[in-house]
Amino acid sequence: MTSNRPLFDAYPQLKDALPWQQLADLPTPVEALANVGANAWIKRDDLSHAVYGGNKIRKLEFILAEVMAQGREHVVTFGATGTNHGVATAMLCQQLGLRCTVLLFDQPESNTVRDNLQRMKKFGAELKFCGSLAHTVMRFYGHPLRLSRKHYFLFAGGSNIAGTLGFINAAFELRQQIEQGQCPMPDKIVVPVGSAATVAGLTIGAAIAGLRTDIVGIRVAPSHLGPIPTCTVATVGQLMKRTCRWLSRNKIALPPIPPPTLIDTYYGEGYGVRTEEGDRATAKFADCGITLDQTYTAKAAAAYLDSIIESSEAQLYWHTYNSRPV
Ligand SMILES: Cc1ncc(COP(=O)(O)O)c(C=O)c1O
């Protein structure tokens, strides 16, 4: 397989071990955010695809290649009614001739929810409205199609090992951009955390690519579902551990990998519920021509603005929300 992803340049042995299919427009630009501050930078993953961008496209390059390599024909996944992951998965499944089903749980109404439901239908996904998150998770894990090997069950947000590898590749992509002088080495990268592969991949990737950068995740999803932890340092750490085991099995020597950093204080009253700090960040970023969403990026950007005020070092906000119009 030939590839043009920096992860394969760093570890040529992965070319045979890791299925990959070019689906994203990479590298995404890295730009100064002059209206925010002299040390403010943004990574424009909103431009990762000409039709529908955002952070999911990077994960799906590896996930859907794995689906095809395993000879599966149907992807079953789940997310909230406004799921960006559902839209990206539906779009790329349609492109690859795969069937796609999305199990949906309720979230507060917003323009994103309306637009994304419309997009998923347009991309031919079968939508199953399941009500609560708990109910949806039960339907996903107890699904009768799990008995057949034709179906690929994809965790919410594309956060499995293949998806995490997409964000390890992203850290190498940023290193290339730093080496080319497109931006300084950031002291900190701020990113939202939902299903966790983004922060997990960047944390591992920054360590193995030798970036002198702290990866800071802003939690925007519930930390627990009843007594079960769903978005915590431990759950992110588990995904990182599984991914590191996969890398070690493929003969990649790993440096010490730090535990993930998660900040809880920007979550507000719930998943998808807007916050005042988020609204202020949305207005500030709109001045720079960047559109935020209330569920993920407004909360992460609010944390980023607080952090950049206190620092004289370069800091990078990793923008994860699609900016292509419906
Ligand atoms: C716009 C946006 N940003 C950030 C995230 C969080 O990424 P992850 O699920 O990898 O933690 C998501 C996930 O759904 C998202 O849609």
The ligand as an SDF file (V2000), in Angstrom:
LIG
                    3D

 16 16  0  0  0  0  0  0  0  0999 V2000
  -17.2990   18.7390   16.7920 C   0  0  0  0  0  0  0  0  0  0  0  0
  -16.7260   17.7290   17.7220 C   0  0  0  0  0  0  0  0  0  0  0  0
  -15.6830   18.0690   18.4760 N   0  0  0  0  0  0  0  0  0  0  0  0
  -15.1140   17.2220   19.3440 C   0  0  0  0  0  0  0  0  0  0  0  0
  -15.6230   15.9430   19.5100 C   0  0  0  0  0  0  0  0  0  0  0  0
  -14.9790   15.0670   20.5300 C   0  0  0  0  0  0  0  0  0  0  0  0
  -14.0740   14.1970   19.9500 O   0  0  0  0  0  0  0  0  0  0  0  0
  -13.8830   12.7710   20.5870 P   0  0  0  0  0  0  0  0  0  0  0  0
  -15.2000   12.0610   20.4450 O   0  0  0  0  0  0  0  0  0  0  0  0
  -12.7980   12.1470   19.8210 O   0  0  0  0  0  0  0  0  0  0  0  0
  -13.5530   12.9660   22.0280 O   0  0  0  0  0  0  0  0  0  0  0  0
  -16.7040   15.5310   18.7370 C   0  0  0  0  0  0  0  0  0  0  0  0
  -17.2240   14.1720   18.9310 C   0  0  0  0  0  0  0  0  0  0  0  0
  -18.2650   13.7800   18.7270 O   0  0  0  0  0  0  0  0  0  0  0  0
  -17.2750   16.4410   17.8240 C   0  0  0  0  0  0  0  0  0  0  0  0
  -18.3170   16.1070   17.0580 O   0  0  0  0  0  0  0  0  0  0  0  0
  1  2  1  0
  2  3  1  0
  2 15  2  0
  3  4  2  0
  4  5  1  0
  5  6  1  0
  5 12  2  0
  6  7  1  0
  7  8  1  0
  8  9  2  0
  8 10  1  0
  8 11  1  0
 12 13  1  0
 12 15  1  0
 13 14  2  0
 15 16  1  0
M  END
$$$$
